[in-house]
Amino acid sequence: MRYYIADLHFFHENLNTKMDKRGFGSVEEMNEYMIRQWNSRVRRNDDIVILGDFSVGKGEETNEILKRLNGRKFLIEGNHDKFLNDRKFDTKLFHWIKPYEELKDNKRKVVLSHYPIFCYNGQYRLDKEGNAKTYMLFGHVHGTFDDTLIGKFIDITQNTSVTLATEDTARHIPCHMINCFCMFSDYIPLTLDEWIEVDAKRCRS
């Protein structure tokens, strides 16, 4: 099974009272809760793609967190992942570390970046039933006003018609961008289908 999650921010004390306002009593309480939530879903042989900002901790303490988390872990680099520059960080705890990647997930393409990409590769591709063949998964914006602006962009794009050079009739532009912010899933890594469902509920609320 493959899961995705973004912006866990292990060791980031300020997020309990500012921006996210996560509400934990301490950074230790937050870290322990996120570890429990992760391991409640993820098993040893599962793959988990972290869409950036995994930890603001130092190399050694980030090593210890990773060792306690189940699964094979893959990292899309985020702007807060400074531990990557710490010589004491063990890069082998991730199967790979990249700034960007495109993968296949049950016959669909997933475009993976810490930052939202508004015109992503494969955006216009649909299957014979008109379903999306490509999804853009990102993090970075948490649940801030930027997330609201991205939602407005998605709505405008999906309600805009265009006639492609390879087609005879106009159709609405596909735009399937999903913010995999950890608080949207109560800090539990989710599958692509689960994130699609979470995102749809967010759009309807």
N, C-alpha and C positions, 0 to 999 in steps of 0.2 A: 504494500500500500504506500502511496505517496501523499504527503501532507505539506501544507504551506502555512507560514505565519510570518508576521512582520513586527518590528519595533518593540521587542520585549524589553529592552533597556535594563538588563540586569544591573544592579548596583546604582541606579540613577535615583537617588533619594528625592530630588526636587519634584519628580513627577507625581509624588504622593500629594503634594499641596499646590503645585502649579501646573499649567497646561492640561495634562490628563486628569489631574485631581483623582488619582487612583484610590486614595483613602486608606492605604495600609498604615499601621502604626509605626512602622520602621522599614528600612530597606531590607533588613533580614526577613521580616515577615513577608514582604512582597516577593523576594527571591524564593522563599520556601513554597509559597502558594503557587507561583508559576511553575516550579519544578513538579509539584504534585499534579497540577492540571495537565502538564505535558505528559507525564508518565501515566496518567489515567487513560490516555488514548493510545499513545505511541508504544509499539513493541520493538523488540531488539532488531528485527530485520526490516522494519519500515524505513522509508526514506523521508526526510524532512528538509524542505528548502526554506531557509530563513532569508527573508527579503530585506535584510539589512538592519542595522542598529540592534545587534544582539546584546551587546554589553558595553557599558562605559567603565568597567573595571579594568584593573591591571592584568597583565598576561597570566600570572600564576593563579589569581583568583578566578579568572575566566576559564582557565583550564579545569579547575575543580568543578565549576558549574557544568561544563560540557561532559565531564566524566559521569555525572549523576543523571544525565538526560538520556533516555532510551533512544535507539534508532541510529541510522546512518545519516549524518548531518552534512548539509551543503550550504554554503554561505554566498549570498549576493552581498557585496560590500555596501555598507551604509556609511554615512558621513560621521557617525559617532563611534565607529568600530576602531578606535585608536589602539586597542590591544593588539591589532595586527602588526603594529610597528614595535611592539615590545619583544625583545630578544628571548624573553622567558616564555612567550606564548608558544604552545605546541601546535603548529599548523596541521599536523597529521590527525588532529581531532576532527577536522573537516575532510570529507572526501574530495572536495574541491572548494576553492575560493575564487569568485569571479565578479567583475563589475556588472556583467550582463550575460544572459543565457536564453536560449530557446530550446524547449524540450517538447516531446510528445507525451500526451496524457490521454489514454483511451481514444486514440485516433484524432485528437485535437491538439493543436499547437498552443503552448503557453509561452508567452513572452515575459521574461522575468527581469525586473529592474527595481532597485530601491526607489527610484524616482518615477512618477507617472509619465508615460509617453503618450502624447495625444494622437500622434499619427504613427501607429505601431505597425510592424511588419505583418502582413497577412490580414489586416483589419477587414478588408472587403470580402474575404473568402467565406462562402456559405456552402453547406451541403445541399443535396438534391431537395431536401425538405425545407430549406431556407433557414436552417439552424447555423449558429456561429461555428466556424472551424478554428477560430483563434481567439484566445483570451489574453489580456494584458494584466498581469498581477503585479502590484506595487505596494509600497509602504510610504514612509517618510512624513506624510501629512497628518498622521494620527486621526483624531476626530475634530480637527480645527476648522476654521473658516475656509482654509484652502480645500479641505475635503468637500465642503458645501459648494465651492466654486467649480470643482471638478464634476460634481453631480450635475450642476447646471450646464456645463459643457457637454456632458454625455447626453443629457436630455435634448439640447439643441441639435446635436449631431444626429441622434437617432430620429429626429423629426424633420430632417433635411433630406430632400430627394436629389438624386444625381443620376445622370445617364452616363454610364461608363463607356469607354471607347470600344469595348468588346461586346456591348449589349445594345439592344434596340429600344428598350423602354426604361424609364426612370424608376428608381427604387430608393427606399430609405437607406441611409448610410449606417452600416453596422458599427457599433461602438461598445465593446464589452471589456471595460476596464474595471477591475475589482481591487479595492483597498483591503488588504489582508491584515489590517491593524489588529493586534492581539486582543484588545479590549472588546472588539466586536464579537469575539468567540469565547469570551471569558478565559483567555490565555491558553486555549486548547488548539493545537494545530488541526487544520481541517483539510479534507480532500477538495479537489477542484469542484466537484458537484456540490459539496456542502457550502463552499464559499459562494457559488452561484446562488444557492438558496438563501444564504444570509444576506447577500447583496440585494436580491429581489425583495426581501422583507424590509430592508432598510429603505429602498426606493418607494415602497408602498406606504411607509409610516409617515 
